[in-house]
C-alpha cells in the first residue's frame, strides 16, 4: 500500500533528519507458572565506591534528568538485561546469581519477531512458549527446535515492503563485513509487555492493525536490537574472552547466484540497542552499547585485532564506511568501519566506573568489555516538535548505523508505521513485519 503524497513527504523529511541531524523454534515448550517478582541479587554492588549492579530494569528516568542521569539509567538497563535469566521463565532474572554467571541473559529470552508475526497471520503462542519457523536450510541442517537462529544480515530486514521501512533501508544501507570476511548478523527481541499488547490488540496480523484507530503502547514496553560477529575456531582466548558469546545457527539468504545456507557457529555480541517507553518519555529512550574492540581507538593495554577496522589499511584501499557489496551481493571484502559520531562525553566519563564494577563483581565476565556509546532521550517530551527534542541530537552504533553520516534514533523511529502504512506504530518498526491472516483464520476475506 502506498502512502498519500503528504504522508510520504513527511516520512522522507523525517528519515532525512535521521540521515542528517533466544531460543526459538518450531516446537513449543510450555511453562505456565507465575514469574516471581524481581528482587535485589546477592552482593549487587560492583564495589564500595562503584555503581550498584542490579537485576531490576529502571522504570523511568529521574525527574528533570541531566545527561549524567540518562547515562546512569542506560547502564542500569544494560546490567539488568544482561543478568542471567531464570531457567524456564522468559524475561525473568535469576536473582540468586550475579551478572556474568553462565547461562542465557534476560533480553535473549524475550520474543523474537518471527515468534510473533507468522506467515499466515496466526495468533502467536503464549509468552513462555517457544515458536517461530526455521528456514528450511536450517531445519535440514539439523538446527534444534529451540536453537538460536540468526537470519538477518542487516539491521533493516530486506523482505518488508512497508514504505517507512523502505525509507529506513535507504538511510541505513545494507550488510557490513568483518575483518575475517564474514557478514555481521542481527536480531531483534521484544519484552513481555509489548508482546502482550500486540496479542491483546491482534496487531500480529494486518487485519488487526487496520482495525485499530490508534496505536499507543503503555509505558514499560521495550525492544532490543543486537548485532553479532562470527567467532572463528582459530581466534585466541585473549580475543574471544572479551565477547559475550552464543552458539547459533547462522543463516545466509540468497545473494545473487549464491544459494541460501545455514551453518552452526559461535557468535560474539558486538552491538546492543536498548529502547524503552516510559511514563515521562513517551517518545522512548534510546541507549546503544558496543563491544570495545569494534573500531579504533583501542583500549589499553589491548593490542589485538579489531572486528570491523584494519588500522594498517590506507584510505585509498579501504575507504571508511563504504559498502563492499557489488551489485547488492556481499563480496567478502571487509568493511572499513570508523566512528563518525563520537562517544558522548558523559558516557565516556562513566564507562570506566561501570566496567570496573563489572570486573570486580564478575572477574571472568566479558561485560566489562562493553561501552555505552550514548543514550538519546526526549528532553522536552511535551514539545510540539516531532520526537520531543531528541537529546543529544545525534547517536549511532558503528555496527548498525555504519553508513548513516548523521543519525538520530528518535527521528528515524518517528516514521515507523503499521504494515499497511495506515497508522503510526508508536516508534516501533516491528508491526511492519505482520502478515495478512489467511482466510481460514478470519472466516473469509474482509
N, C-alpha and C positions, 0 to 999 in steps of 0.2 A: 504494500500500500504506500503510495506516495503522499507526502505531506502537502498541505496547501502552501502556496508560494510564501505567504507571510511567515508561517511557522518554519519553513525550510530556511528562510533568510535568517531568522532568529537563531536557528541551530548553527548555521555557518558562522555567524558572528561570535557565538559563544565558543565554538571549537577554535575559531581563530584566536580568541582571547587565550584559550588553553595553549595555543601554539605560539603565543607571543607575550604576554604579561607574565587419604584416610582409608582408611579402609573402605572398600566399596565392593559391589559385586552383583552377580546375577541371582544368588541365593539369599534369602532373608534369614537373619537370626534375631529372634525376638527376646526382649527383656522388658517387662512391663513394671518393674519395681520402681518405686519413687526415688528420685535423686535426693541424696542428703544435701542439706544446705552447706555451702562452702564455709570453712572456718579458717582461722589462722593456723598455719602449719607449724610444726615444731621448729624452734630456733629460726624464726623468719628473718632475723636481722642479718644483713650482709657484713656486719662488723660494728664495733662500738661507735665508730664515727661515720659509718657508711649508711646509705639509704636502706630502709627495711625492704625485705623481699616477701611478697605476699601472694597467695594464690587467688586473691579476690580482685576481679576486674573493677576498676573505679567506675562508679555510676555516672559521674559527671565531672567537669572541671570545677574548680572552686569559684566562688563569686568574684567578679572583677579580676579575672586572671591576667597575669603577665605572661610573657613568652617563657620565662623560667618556670612558672606554674604549669604551662602547657607541656613543656619538656618533661617535667616530673610525671605528669599524667600519662604521657606516651610511654615512658619507661615502665610505669606501673602496669600498663596494658601488656607490654611485651613480656614482662616477667610472669604475669598471671596466665597469659595464653600459652606460654611455653612451659608451664608447670606440668608434671606428669599427670596423665588422665587416670581416673578411677576405672579399673577394668570392668567392662560390661556396661558402663554408663557414659554415653556420648556427651561430651561437653562439660563433664564434671571433674574438677581437680581431685587428685588423691592427696588429701591434707596430711596423711601420715608420712609423706615423702617430701623431700626438698627438690627444688628445681635442679635439673641436671641428672636426676636419677633415671635409670633405664626405663624404657617403655615409650608408648605414644604420648605426645603432648596434647594439651586440651584442644587447641584450634584444629589439630589434624584429625580429630574425631567428629568435627562438625560435618554437616551435609555438603557434598559436592553437588554442583548444578545438575549433573546427569542423574542424580538420585531424586531430583525434584521435577525436572522437566523431561518427560518421556516423549518419545516419537509419536505416540498415539494420544497424548494429552491426558493420560490416566491420572487418577489421584495417587500421589506417591505413598510409599509405605510410611508407617509412623516413625517418629523421631529416632527411636532407639534401634529400629530395624535398618539393615543394610540393603541397598538396592542398586539401581543403575544397570546399564547394558554395556558389556565389554565389547570392544571392537573384535570382529571375527578373527583377525590375525592373532590377537592376544589370547582369545579363547582357544584357538587351535594350537597355540604355542604352550598351552598348559597354565596360563595365569589362573591363580586361585580365585574363588568367588569373592573373597574379601581382600584381595591384594590391592596395593596401591598401583593404579594405572594412570600414567601421565600422558594425556592425549593432546595437550595444547602446545604448539610450537611458537606461539606469540601471545602477548598479553591480551589482545583482542581476537577472539576466535574468528576463523575465516568462513564459517558456514552459516552466518546470520546475515539476512538482507535488510534488516531494520535500518531506516535512514540514519538515525542518530549513531548507530553502531558503525555504519559505513563511513560516516564522517570521522568517527574516532579512529577507525583503521587508517584513514588518510593522514591523520595527525600523528599517530603513534608509530606507524611503519610496520615492518614485518619481523622476520626472525633475526636473532643475533647468534653468532658462533663463537664458542670459547677458544682458548689458546690450544686446545687439543683437537680442534676441528669438529666438535660436537655442538649441536644446537642446544641452546638453553630451553628449559621446559617450564611450563606454567600451570598453575591450578588456582581455583577459587573455592572458598569454603564459606558457609553461611551458618550463623548461630541458630539456636533453637527458637528464639523469639521471632526472627524474620521467617523461619520455616513455618512456624505455627500461623503467622499472619498470611502467608501465601496459601497454605492449605485451607484455612478458615474462609478466605475470600475467593477461593478457587482460581487464584492467579496462576496456577500451574498449567493452565491451558488458555488459548487465545479467547475462547468464548467467555470464560470467567473474567478476563481482563476487560473485554469490550463491554461487559455488562456493568462495569463499575462507573461511577460518576467522578470519582477522585481517588487517588492513591496517596495515602499519607501513613507511613509506618509509625508505630508508637516508639517513644524513647527506649533505648536498650537494644535495638536491633544492631547487629554487627556483621561485617563481612571482612574476610582477609583474602589477599591475593599473594601468592608465593611464587618465587622463581627459583629454579634449581639448575645445577650443572652436574654432568656425569662425573663420578669419581672413578678413575681408572685403577685397575689392579696394581699397576706398577708405580703409583704415586706413593711417596714415602709417608709414614705416620706423622712426620714433622709438619706435613702439609694437611693431610686428611683429618688429623685430630682437631683441627681448627674449624670444622664444619659440623653442624647438626645434620646427620645423615639418615637416610631411609633406603631400604631395598624396594625397588619399584620395577614395574613392567613399563618399558619406555616405548611408546607407540609413535611411529613416524608416518604421517599420512602421505598420500601420493603427491609427489612434486614432479611435474613434467612426466617423463617416461619411467621414473623410478616408482616401483610399486610400494604399497604400504608394508611396513614391517613392525614387529613387536619383539623386543628382546628384554631379558631381565638384566638389571644392573643396579649399581649403587649410585645414589644421587646425594648431593650436598646442597643445603639451603644457602642461596646467595642473596635473596631479597624477600622482604615481607612488608606489604602494605597492611595497615590495620585501620579500619574505618568504623565509626560508631556514631549513631544518632543519640543525642542526649536531650534532657529536658531544656537545658539552657542553650543548646547548639543544634537547632533543628536542621541546619544545613550540614550536619555531621562534622566529625573531627577526622583528620586525615594524617596519620603518622606513617612514616616509612623508614625501614631499617635495612641495613646491608651487612653482609659479611665483610670484614675489614680488608680482605685481600682481593677485592674485585678489580680495583683500578688504583693508579698512583694517587697520593704518595703511600708508600708502605709504612707500617707502624713498627719502629724499632723495638726489639732487636731483630725482627723478622727480615730475612733477606731472600726468601724463597720466591717462587713464581707467582704471578698474578693470574686471576681467572680470565680476565677479559682485556688484557693490555700487555703488549710487549714493549717495555721501555727502550729496548735497543733498536727498534724498527724505525727508520726515518719516515718523516711525514709523507714524502713522495711515494713511498712504497706502502705505507699503512695510514691512509688519511683517516683522521679521527671521526668517529661516529657516522661512518658511511656504510651502508649495507653492502655486503659482499655477495648478495644474490645476483644471479644472472637470469634475466627474463623471468623473475619470480621463483627461481629454483636455487636453493642453497648450494653453494659450491664447495663447502668445507674449508674455505679460507677464513681465518679468524677475523672477527670484527674488532677493530682497534677502538675500544671504548674509553672515553675520558669523561671526567665530571665537568659539566658545564655550569650548573647551578651549585654553588659551594654549600658545604655543610653549614647549617646555621650556627651563629656564634654561641648562643645559649646551649644548643645541643653539643657543640664541640667542647664546651666547658664542663658539661655534666657527664659526658660519656665515660671519662676515666673513672669517676666515682662509682658509677653503676657497674662498669666492667670489673673494678676491683672488688666490689661487693659480691658479684657473681663468682669471681675467682676464690674469694675467701669461703663462701658458702658451699661451693661445689668445685673443688680444685680440678677435677677431671672433666668438668663440663665444657662443651665448646661455646656456650653462650657468652662467655667473656670476649669472644672474638667477633661480636656483632656491635654495630654502632647505629645510633639514631642519626639519620640524615637531617630530619627536621619534622615538625608537625605543623600542618596548616589548619586553621580553625576560623570560624566566622567571628570576628571581633565585635561586630555590630549586627547581631542576628535579626534585629527588627528593622534594619535598613531596607529601603525600597530597592536598593541595588541588588541584582542577582548575586546570590552567594553570600549575602550578609557581610560584605567586606572581608574577603579572604586575607588572612594574616599568618605568615608572610605571604606576599603576593605570588611567589613562585616556589615550586617544590618539584623535585624529580628524583627518581631512583635510577641509577645507571643501567640497571638490567631491565627496567620496564618502560622508561621513557628515553631510551637511548638516542632516538632520532628527533626528539622534540627539543627544539632550541630553548624555548622558554615555556615551562609547563606549570599549569595550575590545576590541581586535583578538583577543587570545588567548581571552577569554571567549566571544566570538561564534563563532570558528572551532572551539572545543572541541565545539560542537554538530554539526559537519559529519558527514554520513553518506553512505553509498552511495545509489545511485538508489532502491533498494527500502527504504531505511532499515534494512536488516538489520544493518549493521556501521558502527562509527565509521570515518571515512575519513581519520584522522590529520591533522586540522586543515585539510584541503583540501576545499572545496566542489565542486571540478571533477568529481569522479567522479559527482556527481548529474546531470551532463549526458550520461551514457551513455544509449544506447537499446538495446532488445532486438535481438539478432541475428535476422535473418529465417530462416525455416525452411530455405530453400535453402542458408544458410551454416552451419547447425547440423546438417543431416541430419534435420531433423524437430523437432517441439516437444518440449521437455523436460518 
